[in-house]
Amino acid sequence: MISKRLEEAINAQINAEMWSAYLYLSMSAYCHEAGLPGMANWFEVQFKEEQDHAQIFFNYLVSRGGRVTLKAIDAVETEWESPLAAFENTYAHEQKVTALINNIMSIAVEEKDYAAQSRLQWFVDEQVEEEETAQTMIQKLRLIGDNGYGLYNLDNELAARTYTQASPLAGE
């Protein structure tokens, strides 16, 4: 059985993951409108991964006898000044998600919930990757600057990204 405090934190995280998915879908729409289908694809893959993350938390809560409580998802941004601004927003957002995951992990540690700690470790590791990827995209876009050919090449590179299920745990 999961504690009420951990149950509430995980429910909040399910909402945060769905909000993240919605944000990335909005960024995809922005990129489509800007004529950057590769970047739109990159954000669509992120959208699907965030949905997987929400499902993993959902399944975990159910498996531990917790009650899932879904709440409304707040509105997200729909406009960015540039692809660089969208990726800077991505990085800032991923840092917030990292803090949320770390907070849940702290609760699990305080409550000596080893099962939760085990499941959360995957998310801790995933956030390192998410932040690093966003930083890399920012660095690339800064190097490209106003070079249209560079942006074209990066967009083509991102078009090749494919979706793979975020975790083998998602289907449980």
N, C-alpha and C positions, 0 to 999 in steps of 0.2 A: 504494500500500500504506500502511496506517495503522500507526503505531508501537504497540508493545505497551502502553506507558503510556497512550496515548490510548484504545486499545481497552478497557483495563480501566476507565478513567474513564467511558467511554460505556456500558459494560455496567452499571456501578454506577448510572448515570443512568437506564437503562431500568428497573431495579428500583425506583429512587426514583419514577419517573413512575407505575409500576403501583401502588406503595404510595400515592401521592397519589390515584390513581383510587379505590382501595379506601377511603381516608379520606373522600373526597367522597361515595361511595356510602353509607358509614356515616352521614355527616351528613344525607344525604337521608332515610335510614330514621328518624333522630331527628326530623326535621321532619315527616315523615308521621305519626309517632306523636303529635307535639305538635299536630296538626291544622293544619299550615301547608303545604298542598300547593304553593303558589307557591314557597316557599323550598326545598321538596323538589325541585321542578323545577329551580331555580337550581343546586343541588348536583348533580343528575343531568346537567345540561349540563356542569358542571365535570368530572364523572366521565368523560364521553365525550371531552372535550378532553384530559384527561391520558392516556387510552388512545391518542389520536392522537399525542401527544407521544412516548410510548414507541415507537409504530410508526415515527415519523419517525427516531428514533435507531437503531432496529433496521435500517430500510432503509438508512440512511446507512452503518452499520457493514458491512453486507453488500456495499454498492456499492463500498466501499474495500478489500474483501478481508479484512476482519476477521472474527473468530469471535464470534458471539453466544453468551453464556453466561447462561442464565436461572437465577435462584436463587429460593429461597423468599421470599415476601413476608411481612414481619413483621405481627403483629396491629396493629390500629388502635383508637383510642378508639371507644366506642359511646355515651357519655353526655356531655351538656353541660348546664350549669345553665340555659341560656337560649339563644335564637337569637343574642343578642349575644355570648355566650361562644363559640358555634360560629364566628361570623365573626371574632372575635378570634383564635381558634385557626387559622382560615383565613389570616389576615394573617401570623401568626407562621410558619406553615408555608410560605407563599409567600416569605417572607424567606429561609428556609433553602434553598428551591429556587433562589432567585436566587444565593445563595452557591455552591451546587453548580454551576450553569451558569457562573458567573464563574470557578470553579476549572478547569473543563474548557477554557474560553476561554484561561485563563492557560497551560495546558499546550500548547494549540494554538499560541499565540504563541511560547512558548519553543522549540517544535519547528519553528517556521516552517511549519506546516501550514496553508497559505492556504485550501485547500478546506474544512477543518474550521472555520476562522475564519468563512468565508462562511456556512456552514450554521448555525453557532452564533449569528451575529448576530441571526437571526430570534428565537431563544430569549431572547437578552438583551433585545430590544425587547418581546417577549411578557411577560417578567417585570415590566417597568415597568407594563404594562397590568394584569397580575394583581394586583400590590400596590396600585395605585391603586383598582381596583375593590373590593378588600377594605376598604380604608380608607374608601371612600365608603359602603359598607354599614354599617360600624361607626358612622360619623358619623350616618347616618340612624337607626339603631337607638338610638343615644344620645339623639338629638332626640326620638324617639318615647317613650322611657322606658316607663312603665307604661300608656300610652294604647292601649287595645285597638283603638280605631278606626284609629289610626295604623298599628298592626301589621297589621290587616286590609287596609288600603290598600296597604301595602308588599308584603304577601304576594300580593295580586292583581297588582301591578305585576310581580313576579318570575315569576308564572305565565305571562306573555307571552313570556318569554325562550325562544328556540328554538336548537336545535343547528345549527351549521354546522361543516363540517370545519375543524379547527384551522389547516391550512395546505395549500396546493395541493401541497406536497411529500409529504404523507402517503400519497398513492396511488402513489407511485413504486415 
